Amino acid sequence: MTKMKKVVVIGGTGLIGSKAVKLLQDSGHEAVAASSSNGINAYTGEGLADALAGADAVIDVSNMMSFDKAVIADFFGTSSRNLTSAERAAGVRHHVVLSIVNADQLSANPYMAGKLAQEEAVATSGQAFTIVRATQFHEFTETLVDAYSADGAVKVPDIDFQPIAANDVAAALVEAALGEPKNGFVDLAGPERGPFGSFIRTYLDAKSDVRPVNADAAVEYFGAPVVAGSLVPGGDYIKGAITVAEWLKA
């Protein structure tokens, strides 16, 4: 019989966190949906000691949006240092954090730089950990379309793309948290790889949006220069199950 565990999900009310909480609860585990809205704040440290008491693992999917590299790096770095310190004090076995595939190659992007600060804080904390680096979410496609729209067209980087559904991300994080710490990285990507532009075209077609999609090697990814493989795993990875078509249908 599988031993039931207590897992604290930091950012547990967001897109990925809420799905992870439900998966844990549906499996009979105790899941704490931790967020500043219920008095648990990794950045300030508020409520961490009580939330982590008796916990076996922590999944950190906390997030913030800013275009200021220093602000983002401070948020992710400080939160991770507070979390891992509190985890060690509470005897938590495993810290799992969500990051982004190839974040280290895309540090010109402020958000990627913040995720790198997070990764470094976790890896040097002395706490047992697993860093799950995922590709871009299916749910992020609309944001991408908006970002690359101009002059009646959508102009995107001429690179490979391998998006993954939020449900698959949550499942992988839960599996990692219930398993043994890797004390390293695992990559996570969707089941389909192809040109960035083709995924955008599929999405636009599903929305009856007839704007042309153009791919240009000179186009950056939110301020970071990119090459063909910048957004996809370069080696072994965990493969999600949900295709873009299945996600669009759902």
Stockholm file with secondary structure:
# STOCKHOLM 1.0

chainA/1-250         MTKMKKVVVIGGTGLIGSKAVKLLQDSGHEAVAASSSNGINAYTGEGLADALAGADAVIDVSNMMSFDKAVIADFFGTSSRNLTSAERAAGVRHHVVLSIVNADQLSANPYMAGKLAQEEAVATSGQAFTIVRATQFHEFTETLVDAYSADGAVKVPDIDFQPIAANDVAAALVEAALGEPKNGFVDLAGPERGPFGSFIRTYLDAKSDVRPVNADAAVEYFGAPVVAGSLVPGGDYIKGAITVAEWLKA
#=GR chainA/1-250 SS CCCCCEEEEETTTSHHHHHHHHHHHHTTCEEEEECGGGTCCTTTCTTHHHHHTTCSEEEECCCCCCSCHHHHHHHHHHHHHHHHHHHHHHTCCEEEEEEETTGGGCTTSHHHHHHHHHHHHHHTSSSCEEEEEECCBGGGHHHHHHHTEETTEEEEESSEECCBCHHHHHHHHHHHHHSCCCSEEEEEECSCCEEHHHHHHHHHHHTTCCCCEEEETTCCBTTBCCCTTTTSCSSCCEECCCCHHHHHHC
#=GC SS_cons         CCCCCEEEEETTTSHHHHHHHHHHHHTTCEEEEECGGGTCCTTTCTTHHHHHTTCSEEEECCCCCCSCHHHHHHHHHHHHHHHHHHHHHHTCCEEEEEEETTGGGCTTSHHHHHHHHHHHHHHTSSSCEEEEEECCBGGGHHHHHHHTEETTEEEEESSEECCBCHHHHHHHHHHHHHSCCCSEEEEEECSCCEEHHHHHHHHHHHTTCCCCEEEETTCCBTTBCCCTTTTSCSSCCEECCCCHHHHHHC
//
